[in-house]
Amino acid sequence: MYIEFLLPDLKSSGHGIPFAINCIELDIEQWVKQHNINNYKTNRHKNTYRLVLDNDKTYSFFALTWTPLRAESKNYFIKQPK
């Protein structure tokens, strides 16, 4: 499983993709510190930014506790790889 944050497309991005990634990373850093999450990975894949957590139970916890401060971090999906 992974959490996928949508990045703005190149034509309509106001601040740009690097700004959106920075905002998402800041919100993720705050969340992992607040909830003492130790094992996670992030990466960029095409027009998305992904958060991969080690424990499947953590995804439910994420869905219940995710309260991002930035608008760029609010457009996400929890996905199961095909």
TIKE-976536 format. One record per residue (C-alpha): residue number from 1; z, x, y. Coordinates in steps of 0.25 Angstrom, whole numbers, plus 5000, padded with zeros to 4 digits. Layout:
+-----+------+------+------+
| seq |   c3 |   c1 |   c2 |
+-----+------+------+------+
| NUM |    Z |    X |    Y |
...
+-----+------+------+------+
end
This chain:
+-----+------+------+------+
| seq |   c3 |   c1 |   c2 |
+-----+------+------+------+
|   1 | 5000 | 5000 | 5000 |
|   2 | 4999 | 5004 | 5014 |
|   3 | 5000 | 4998 | 5028 |
|   4 | 4987 | 4998 | 5036 |
|   5 | 4987 | 4998 | 5052 |
|   6 | 4974 | 4994 | 5058 |
|   7 | 4969 | 5004 | 5069 |
|   8 | 4961 | 4999 | 5081 |
|   9 | 4946 | 5000 | 5079 |
|  10 | 4939 | 5011 | 5087 |
|  11 | 4932 | 5001 | 5097 |
|  12 | 4944 | 4992 | 5101 |
|  13 | 4955 | 5002 | 5101 |
|  14 | 4962 | 5003 | 5114 |
|  15 | 4971 | 5015 | 5112 |
|  16 | 4964 | 5020 | 5100 |
|  17 | 4967 | 5023 | 5085 |
|  18 | 4975 | 5035 | 5088 |
|  19 | 4984 | 5027 | 5097 |
|  20 | 4985 | 5016 | 5086 |
|  21 | 4989 | 5026 | 5075 |
|  22 | 4999 | 5032 | 5084 |
|  23 | 5006 | 5018 | 5086 |
|  24 | 5006 | 5015 | 5072 |
|  25 | 5012 | 5028 | 5068 |
|  26 | 5023 | 5027 | 5078 |
|  27 | 5026 | 5013 | 5073 |
|  28 | 5026 | 5018 | 5058 |
|  29 | 5035 | 5030 | 5062 |
|  30 | 5045 | 5020 | 5068 |
|  31 | 5045 | 5011 | 5056 |
|  32 | 5047 | 5022 | 5046 |
|  33 | 5058 | 5028 | 5054 |
|  34 | 5065 | 5015 | 5056 |
|  35 | 5064 | 5011 | 5041 |
|  36 | 5066 | 5025 | 5035 |
|  37 | 5052 | 5025 | 5028 |
|  38 | 5050 | 5039 | 5023 |
|  39 | 5037 | 5039 | 5014 |
|  40 | 5025 | 5034 | 5021 |
|  41 | 5011 | 5039 | 5025 |
|  42 | 5001 | 5035 | 5036 |
|  43 | 4986 | 5037 | 5037 |
|  44 | 4974 | 5032 | 5044 |
|  45 | 4963 | 5025 | 5036 |
|  46 | 4951 | 5021 | 5043 |
|  47 | 4955 | 5011 | 5054 |
|  48 | 4969 | 5010 | 5049 |
|  49 | 4982 | 5017 | 5049 |
|  50 | 4990 | 5016 | 5036 |
|  51 | 5005 | 5017 | 5032 |
|  52 | 5008 | 5020 | 5017 |
|  53 | 5022 | 5018 | 5012 |
|  54 | 5027 | 5024 | 4999 |
|  55 | 5035 | 5012 | 4994 |
|  56 | 5028 | 4998 | 4993 |
|  57 | 5041 | 4991 | 4997 |
|  58 | 5040 | 4998 | 5010 |
|  59 | 5027 | 4990 | 5014 |
|  60 | 5035 | 4977 | 5014 |
|  61 | 5046 | 4983 | 5022 |
|  62 | 5035 | 4988 | 5032 |
|  63 | 5030 | 4974 | 5033 |
|  64 | 5044 | 4968 | 5036 |
|  65 | 5048 | 4979 | 5046 |
|  66 | 5036 | 4984 | 5053 |
|  67 | 5037 | 4981 | 5068 |
|  68 | 5028 | 4990 | 5075 |
|  69 | 5030 | 4993 | 5090 |
|  70 | 5015 | 4995 | 5093 |
|  71 | 5003 | 4985 | 5091 |
|  72 | 4995 | 4995 | 5084 |
|  73 | 5005 | 4995 | 5072 |
|  74 | 5005 | 4980 | 5070 |
|  75 | 4991 | 4978 | 5064 |
|  76 | 4994 | 4982 | 5049 |
|  77 | 4992 | 4978 | 5035 |
|  78 | 4999 | 4982 | 5022 |
|  79 | 4988 | 4985 | 5012 |
|  80 | 4987 | 4988 | 4997 |
|  81 | 4977 | 4998 | 4994 |
|  82 | 4965 | 4993 | 4985 |
+-----+------+------+------+
end
